[in-house]
């Protein structure tokens, strides 16, 4: 709920409550209590109007000036004097301006009756002042909470935007490194790879800037990326790929799987001996699973020119922001194999 809607809702509640208090006597009758006439209703109005004075003087002035500034003692003292003044004003109005039209004077009240009557009235005014404090503080808490959530949302959006900006050059850097290696081996195929790269970059630049893309587009992007990587691989590297076709109409945040695939090719290929890369994506209802496994040939700092593991760290943070509590991600070396597994529930 936005701050404006919260404010309007609060004032609507105020209006409804006071309307019930003020107009209820005009609609409530019984055989022994006929409908109020004009003078009786004006006499009745004095008390709820005095309640409103106590309520809103606290609501708009005393709470902000005293209680919010940690001057609770002065706040209580001022309220005691103020409520006493309001009660005296009400008594004087009844005494001199709105005296009840009795045919005979009412019997004198005993001291205990007067004490109980006065105590009840004091309790009512104190309750009104307390309700004012409670509503004002509750409203402040809701506004502060709404502002905190709004700031958190803005911070998350800014962080996601920053992560996307990191991802695009990271992907381009990795892919250009691969094409650079291919130029030395097979220039004609390198030219074809540049053409394929342009299609991938179009997806990265335009699809990567959107909040969500069709899952099928993400799978097709992975398939094209793997085809581009196959071009320069030595014959002794085994690449096993299992990707779904005809994915149902699910949507996913873009470029979540590519760090895992990049990482598998980056650390799973050896130019000197047998090595392998295995990539598997499956969809079950609203859950999509991606698993990669590769032979473990970690790059040293001298030989690694692809971004120093930015992709995996980026992925972990994006998952925390985009799918909190709806994903499972783990990766690490198991013996002589490196495995990564990512499962996301895309159900809204």
N, C-alpha and C positions, 0 to 999 in steps of 0.2 A: 504494500500500500504506500502511495506517495505521500509526501508531507502535506500537499494541498488537500488530498482526500482525507487524511487524518484530521486536519484542521476543520474541514467542513463537517465531517462526521461528529466531531466533538461538539460543535455549535448546534447541530441538529438535535443531539441528545439533550443539551441544555434547554433548548426551546420546547421540546416535547415534555420534559419533566415539569418545567414551570407552567406550561399550559395546563397540564393535568391538575397541578396544585391550585391554580387560579380559577379555572373554570369548572372544576368538579362540583362545587356546591350548586351550580345552576342546573345540573342534570341529575343529582341524587336527591330523591324524595322518598318519603315513607308516610303511612297514615298519620303517625304522630309527629311528623316533621314535614310540613308543607314546603313548597318551593319558596326560596328567599325572595323578598321584594327588594326594591332598589336600595333603600336605606340599610337594610340588613346586609346586603351584599357589599356595600361600601364599607360597612363596619368590619366585615370579614376580611376584606382586602388588606386592611392595615397590617395584619400579622404576616401574611406571605410576602408583602412588599418589604416589611422590615427584615424578613429572612433574606430576601434578595439583596438588600443593602449590606447586611453582614457578610453574605457569601461573596459578593463581587468586590467589596472593599478589600477583603482578604485576597481574593483571586487575582486582582489586578494590581494591588498596591502593597499590602502588608507582607505578603509572602515574598515578593521580589525584593522589597526594601530591607526586610529584617530577617526572615527565616532563611532565605537563600544565602544571606551573608553571615550565617552562623551566629545570629543574635537571637536565639530562641527565648531567652529570659525576657528580653525587651518585647519580643513578639507576643508572648503570653500576657505580659503586663498591659500592653497597649490594647489587646483584645478584651481583657477584663474591663478596662475603662470604657472602651468603645461599646461593648455589649451592654454594659450598665446604662450608658447614655441612650442607646437605642431603646432599651426596655423602658426607661423613664419617659422617652418621647412617646412611645406607644401608650403608656399609661395616661399621659397628659392628653393625648388625642382622644382616648376613650372618655376621659373625665370631662373635657371641656367642649369637644366638637362632635363626638359620636356617642353621646350617652344613650343607653337603651331606653326605649319608650315603655317604662313600667307604669302600671296603674297605681302600684304601691311600691314603696322602696323595698329592695331586697333585704332579707334578714342579715344582721351583722355576722361576719365570719369569725370563727374562733381563731386563736393564734395559730394553732396547729394546721388548720385549713389554709390560712394565709401562707404559712411556711411551706406547706406542700405545693400550693399553687405556684409560689415564687420559685421553688426548687425545680418544678417541672418546666417552667418557662426558661430558667437558666440552662437546664439540660438541653432543651430544644435548640437554643441559640448556640451553645457550645457544639452540639452535634452538627449544626449548619456550618459553623466555622471549620470543624474537623473535616467535613465533607469537602469543603473548598480546598483545604490543604491536600487531601487525598487525591482529588481530581487534578489539581494543578501539578502535583508531583508525578502522578501517573502519566499525565499528558507530556510532561517534560521527558520522562523516561522513554515513552514511545517515540518522541521526536528524536531523542538522542540515539535510540536504537536504530531508527530508520536512517538517520544520517550516517551512523556507523556502517550499516549494511550497504548504503549507497557508496560510501567511500571505499569499502572493501570490494564492491563490484567494480568500481572504476579502477582500483588498483589491479584487480585480477585482469580486467580487460587490457590495461596498459602492459601488464606483464606478458599476457598472451601475444599482444602485438609485437612486443620486443622479441619473444621467442620465435614468432613467425619470421621476423626480419633476420634473426640469426640462422634459421633453418634454410632459407632460400640460398644465400651465398655459400653455406656449408655444403648443400647438395651440389651446387654448380661447381664448387672447388673439387669435390671428389670426382665428379663425372669428367671434368676437363683433365684431371690427372690421368684418368683411364684412357681418354682419347689421345693425350700426349704420348702415352706409352704405345698406343696402337700406331701412331704416325711413324714411329721408328721401325715397326714390323711390317705394316701393310698400308701404305698411303691411300690407295683407292678405297679400301674398306674404312679408313679413317674419315674420308669425305662422306661416305654413306652414314657413318656414325654421327657426324656433325648434323646431318639432316634429321636423323632420329632424335638427336639431342634437342633440336629446336622444338619438336612436338612435346617432349617431356617438359621443357622449360615453360612452354605455353601453359601447361597444366599447373606447374609449380607457381607461376606468377599470377595466374587468374584464379585457378581453383584453390590455391593455398591461401588466398586472401579472404575466402569465404568462411563462414562459421561452420557450415556443413556441406558435404557433397554426397551424391549417390554412392553407395558402397561399391556398386559395379564399376564406377569410374575409378575408384581407388584401386580395385583389383586389376583393371586394365592398365593402369599406370605402372603397377608393380610388374605386370607381365612384360610391358615394353622396356622397362628398365633392365629386367633380367636378360631380355634379348640383346640389349645393347652391351651388357657386361660379358655375354657369351663370346662376343666377337674376338676379344683379345686373349681369351683364356687358352693356356696350353692344352694339348691333347690329353695329358694325364690328369686333368682336373675334372672330376665328375660333378655335374650339376643336376640335381633332382628337384623338380618343381611340381607341385600339386595345387592348382588354383581353381576355384569354383567358376562355373559358367552359369549365366542366367540368375544372378543373385537377386533375391526378392527386394522390393522397394524400401530398403533400409537406407538411412543416411548416417554419415559419420564425419567427425572432424577430419579435415584433409591431412595427408602426409604423416600419419601415425605409424604406418608399417615400414616406411622406407628407411628409417634409421636402423631397424633390425636387419633388413636386407643388405643395406650398405655395409653394416658391421660384419655380416657373414662373409661377403666377398673380400672385405678389407683384411680380415684376420684368418680367413679360411683357405686362401690360395697360396700355394707354394710353387715357385718357378723351377724348383729342383727335384721334387719328388711327388708321389701320389698325394692328392688332397681332394676334398669334396665340399660341396655346399648343398644343403637340403632346405627347401622352403615349402611350407605347407600352410594353407589358409582354408578354413572351413566355416560354414555358417549353419547354425542350428537355432531356428526360430529367430529370436532377437539377439542371440549371442554369436559373436564372431571371434574365432580363435586364429591366432597367427603363431606359428612355431618355426624357428630356424635352428639348424644344427650345422656345424662346420668343423673340419679339422682345425686344430689350434696351432696357428703360426703367428703369434702376436708380433706386431711391428715394433721395432725399437724406435726411440725418439729420433734417431738419425734417418731411419728409412721411412718413417711415417710422415707423409706430407699432406694428410687429408683432414686435419682439423682437430686432432688430439682429443677424440672422444666427445666432441661437443654434442653429437646427435643423440646418444643414449641419455646423457644428463638432461638435455632439452626435452626428450620424450617423457622422462619420469616426471618432470615438473608440469608439462602440458597435461598429462593424465590426471595429476592431482587437481588441477584447475578445472578440467573439462568433465571428468567422470568420477568425482569423489564417491567412494564406496561402491562403484559399479564396474570396477576393473580388477584384474589380477595381472601382475607383471613381475617376472623374475628372469634373471639372466646370470650366467656364470659358467665357469669351467668345471666340467665333470670328467675327470681323468684326462684323456688326451682329446676331448671334444668340448667345444663351447656351444652352449644351448641357450636359447632365449624363448620365452613363452609370454604371449600377451593375449588376454581374454577380456572382451568388453561387452557389457550388456547395453545394447542400443535402444532398449525399450524406454519410451518417454515416461 
